[in-house]
Structures are given as structure tokens and as C-alpha cells.
């Protein structure tokens, strides 16, 4: 099984690559797009580059790098204006009920921040507190260090936004660079090492929703931070 996909591959993670809960994909929009909605899946979006204006669930919002959005299944999305807009989309299959919420838009500077293991920290984007019951979406910031090997109780797809490093997964290593995509099934022991020189940034989406700091060492003890 392949857990790491390097930039340039046409398909990111989905059922055909052993990722049953998610479909991770890159979207590029220039100009205007037609209105669309997905009646089966929730969707979380993150703006990688470019800019645009979208109407999501009837609400007009600006899209700029670092901003994010969550759409409950059946919520309409219309890109009204776009200039070289690149989005990372994750479709969430069989989502939990949205409890009346239809969408949320999170500006780049509005995410709640927290700490994780080995000096890492994160910024929360789409979360249950914003109505997104099924998943947590976050940006993680990794200093130049190799953290101890660990695992999570959640299933996760990751995308490298910035920086270079190495993924240590299942006894194998793979290079990491901007655009690398990663699938981390629940309880898979791994480590994402930043080899520098600067801070590494990653975008993660995981299920069930919770804290990115929830991690366990290979012997089952809870990771400390």
C-alpha cells in the first residue's frame, strides 16, 4: 500500500488507494464556475493559492490563501470570481448529521491555536464547534526536528504546504516537499520529520473529529507535549 504520493501525480487519495473515508483532490478555478452541490458527502476546502469570491450556502465570502470552508452535504457552492484559484478539497463520505448547520468559512487568521508533541503547534479550521461534526481540519507547524514515532486513533489525510522533510512510515522512508500527499490510517505508526531549513507546514483532515494533539507512542502510552 502506498501511504505517500509525491507532487505531480494526477490522483490524490480515495477509495482506489485504500482511503475509504475520504477523497482528497486538487481543484483549480480561473474565472467563474457553475453552481454545484454534493448530495452525498460533506466537503472541506482550503485555499492554497490565488484568490476568489464564492457564494456558499447563499453567503458571499472572499477566498484567499490560508482561508478554509466546510460545506455540509447538499450545500451549494458557486465560485463567482476566481484568479488562478487552487483549492485542496477533501470529500467526507457518510458524514454525521450537521445539526442544522450548512457551512462555515474560516479566515486565515481566525483559527484557534494549540500545542502538540515535540514543539509542534497547530491552527484549527473546520471543527465540530463550527458545525463540522465529522472531521477536524487544521494546519500543523513542524519545527526542524524528528518527533518520536507515534500513532493516532483517527484516520487522516495530510498535504504538505511548505517545507521539506522525510516521512517515516511502516519501516519505510519517503521524501516530503510542498505538494506531497499522505494517508495515515488509524493506528499506523509514523513520524513526519522536518529536515529544514525552515518550519514545515501541513494541512490535515481527520476523522473522528478531535484534537490534533491526541497521539500515542508505539507501546500505547499517551504522547506528552
Beta strands, then each sheet from edge to edge (+ up, - down):
strand 1: 4-5
strand 2: 22-29
strand 3: 42-56
strand 4: 59-64
strand 5: 68-71
strand 6: 77-92
strand 7: 103-106
strand 8: 113-115
strand 9: 121-124
strand 10: 136-142
strand 11: 155-162
strand 12: 165-169
strand 13: 172-176
strand 14: 181-184
strand 15: 190-194
strand 16: 200-207
sheet 1: 1+ 14- 11+ 16- 10+ 9- 8+
sheet 2: 2+ 6- 3+ 4-
sheet 3: 2+ 6- 3+ 5- 7+
sheet 4: 13+ 12- 15+
end
